[in-house]
Amino acid sequence: MNLPPPPGPPPRHHVLSVLVENRAGVLARVAGLFARRGYNIFSLAVAPTQDDRFSRLTVVVDVESAPLEQVVKQLNKLVNVIKISELDPRDSVERELVLLTVRAAPEVRHQVTSLVDLFEGHVLDVGVDELTISVEDHPGRLDDLEELLRPFGIVDIQRTGRVALPKLDPGGGPGRGTA
């Protein structure tokens, strides 16, 4: 059953799922293509797929800096690119991991851990006045968490970059997007 996409603001980013040959230098060629064209990469994640011959790149590109058709046309020129799919954020499942070290003196530590619990995160390390936490969630929710933790003092932060797959059709097959 194909439902119309939910209403919402237009996406600020193109989310591309790019299936490539799992070979040395492919990532450098893709990144070089974006750099030469002046396209701003907002996020880039890459890992092998279930088939060791291929890797999947999830590339998030700023809509303002890169017309989608031009990006796809340029990527298709690369020899090692097998398939490119745009993933509409409304029709895909997106996740990102963030690691944060936050100031958390003993008198406010419970407030920080309550926020971590609310976002289903984990405390990974405890110092005298700091906590290192990890949270995996939708990128927008990680933005929200970051804003909530900012008043405590973020000492260090690292985000992995977005990964995404198309939502599944409740009937058992792939959803509207295909990867």
DOPAMI-556441 format. One record per residue (C-alpha): residue number from 0; x, y, z. Coordinates in Angstrom, 3 decimals. Last residue first. Layout:
R    n        xx        yy        zz
R  NUM         X         Y         Z
...
! end
This chain:
R    n        xx        yy        zz
R  178    18.175     1.135    -2.107
R  177    14.546     1.424    -3.051
R  176    12.203     4.073    -1.778
R  175     8.456     3.555    -1.588
R  174     8.730     0.584     0.738
R  173    10.479    -2.742     0.163
R  172     8.282    -5.807     0.513
R  171     6.379    -7.359     3.421
R  170     2.888    -5.830     3.289
R  169     3.958    -3.202     5.842
R  168     6.132    -1.787     3.048
R  167     9.592    -1.272     4.453
R  166    11.153     2.135     4.988
R  165    14.144     2.809     2.767
R  164    17.581     2.631     4.407
R  163    19.629     5.334     6.081
R  162    22.955     6.111     7.730
R  161    23.726     9.590     8.997
R  160    27.102    10.715    10.188
R  159    29.125     9.315    13.061
R  158    28.806    12.231    15.455
R  157    31.646    13.223    17.796
R  156    31.366    15.648    20.713
R  155    33.706    17.043    23.338
R  154    33.412    19.216    26.450
R  153    29.715    19.968    26.125
R  152    28.785    22.280    28.974
R  151    25.725    21.791    31.179
R  150    23.813    24.417    29.162
R  149    24.634    22.510    25.917
R  148    22.993    19.265    27.058
R  147    19.471    20.206    25.942
R  146    20.747    21.571    22.609
R  145    22.736    18.366    21.954
R  144    19.701    16.266    22.788
R  143    17.580    18.167    20.270
R  142    20.229    17.779    17.542
R  141    20.338    14.064    18.381
R  140    16.564    13.988    17.914
R  139    16.974    15.487    14.452
R  138    19.627    12.924    13.510
R  137    17.277    10.004    14.352
R  136    18.704     8.016    17.235
R  135    21.785     6.389    18.729
R  134    23.025     7.933    21.972
R  133    26.393     7.615    23.652
R  132    27.567     9.262    26.846
R  131    30.833    10.425    28.360
R  130    30.300    11.953    31.782
R  129    32.279    14.742    33.442
R  128    33.040    16.215    36.889
R  127    34.992    13.413    38.630
R  126    34.938    11.169    35.588
R  125    32.426     8.590    34.408
R  124    32.552     6.653    31.138
R  123    30.044     5.015    28.816
R  122    26.746     6.426    30.079
R  121    24.135     5.060    27.729
R  120    21.337     6.560    25.678
R  119    17.609     5.888    25.558
R  118    16.902     9.583    24.833
R  117    15.009     9.980    28.115
R  116    17.734     7.962    29.858
R  115    20.431    10.389    28.672
R  114    18.271    13.296    29.802
R  113    17.866    11.711    33.246
R  112    21.630    11.048    33.336
R  111    22.282    14.770    32.799
R  110    19.870    15.833    35.516
R  109    21.262    13.204    37.926
R  108    24.775    14.567    37.377
R  107    23.774    18.053    38.477
R  106    25.139    18.039    42.090
R  105    27.898    15.526    41.253
R  104    29.419    17.803    38.582
R  103    28.352    16.835    35.089
R  102    30.306    18.510    32.312
R  101    29.488    16.591    29.148
R  100    31.545    14.247    26.983
R   99    29.469    13.327    23.984
R   98    29.360    10.363    21.601
R   97    26.714    10.579    18.892
R   96    25.362     7.795    16.696
R   95    23.153     8.391    13.677
R   94    19.997     6.797    12.367
R   93    17.640     7.209     9.430
R   92    14.689     5.060     8.380
R   91    13.313     6.144     5.041
R   90    10.161     7.441     3.414
R   89     9.875    10.874     5.060
R   88    13.657    11.352     4.781
R   87    13.357    10.819     1.009
R   86    16.157     8.427     0.104
R   85    17.775     9.174    -3.234
R   84    19.082     6.023    -4.853
R   83    22.357     5.449    -6.682
R   82    23.523     2.091    -8.057
R   81    26.779     0.405    -9.112
R   80    29.392     3.149    -8.728
R   79    32.932     1.820    -9.341
R   78    33.394     3.428   -12.754
R   77    32.471     6.973   -11.677
R   76    30.311     8.666   -14.316
R   75    27.157     7.757   -12.369
R   74    28.362     9.989    -9.527
R   73    28.459    13.022   -11.858
R   72    24.922    12.453   -13.160
R   71    23.614    11.811    -9.644
R   70    25.122    15.042    -8.319
R   69    23.845    17.035   -11.326
R   68    20.304    15.696   -10.941
R   67    20.308    16.486    -7.227
R   66    21.304    20.138    -7.609
R   65    24.134    20.648    -5.101
R   64    25.020    23.563    -2.845
R   63    21.551    24.594    -1.672
R   62    20.313    21.032    -1.133
R   61    23.210    20.260     1.263
R   60    24.408    16.721     0.588
R   59    23.980    13.680     2.817
R   58    25.946    10.734     1.482
R   57    25.176     7.226     2.677
R   56    27.824     5.065     1.085
R   55    27.147     1.361     0.712
R   54    29.972    -1.073     0.093
R   53    30.084    -3.975    -2.336
R   52    32.104    -7.146    -3.010
R   51    31.705    -8.252     0.622
R   50    27.966    -8.910     0.061
R   49    26.059    -8.093     3.278
R   48    27.138    -4.516     2.668
R   47    30.529    -2.988     3.484
R   46    30.562     0.352     5.291
R   45    30.416     4.053     4.468
R   44    29.092     7.165     6.184
R   43    29.201    10.719     4.867
R   42    27.474    13.780     6.292
R   41    26.905    17.405     5.258
R   40    28.895    17.066     2.049
R   39    28.969    20.525     0.438
R   38    29.160    20.320    -3.338
R   37    31.920    22.481    -4.797
R   36    32.168    20.410    -7.988
R   35    35.806    19.468    -7.398
R   34    35.083    18.659    -3.722
R   33    32.127    16.404    -4.524
R   32    34.123    14.494    -7.146
R   31    37.052    14.202    -4.755
R   30    34.819    12.650    -2.075
R   29    33.593    10.045    -4.572
R   28    37.108     9.331    -5.853
R   27    38.507     9.073    -2.313
R   26    35.717     6.678    -1.323
R   25    36.497     4.457    -4.312
R   24    40.245     4.408    -3.619
R   23    40.575     0.807    -2.497
R   22    37.734    -1.395    -3.636
R   21    34.300    -2.422    -2.309
R   20    32.405    -1.727    -5.517
R   19    29.809     0.950    -4.921
R   18    26.181     1.200    -3.818
R   17    25.262     4.831    -3.218
R   16    22.396     5.729    -0.900
R   15    21.805     9.438    -1.284
R   14    20.167    11.742     1.252
R   13    19.585    15.161    -0.335
R   12    19.424    17.785     2.352
R   11    17.194    20.600     3.515
R   10    14.093    18.425     3.017
R    9    10.842    20.256     2.329
R    8     8.877    21.031     5.470
R    7     6.268    18.533     6.485
R    6     3.306    16.595     5.276
R    5     3.554    12.815     5.400
R    4     4.412    11.113     2.125
R    3     1.378     9.763     0.300
R    2     0.542     6.192     1.177
R    1     1.514     3.316    -1.061
R    0     0.000     0.000     0.000
! end
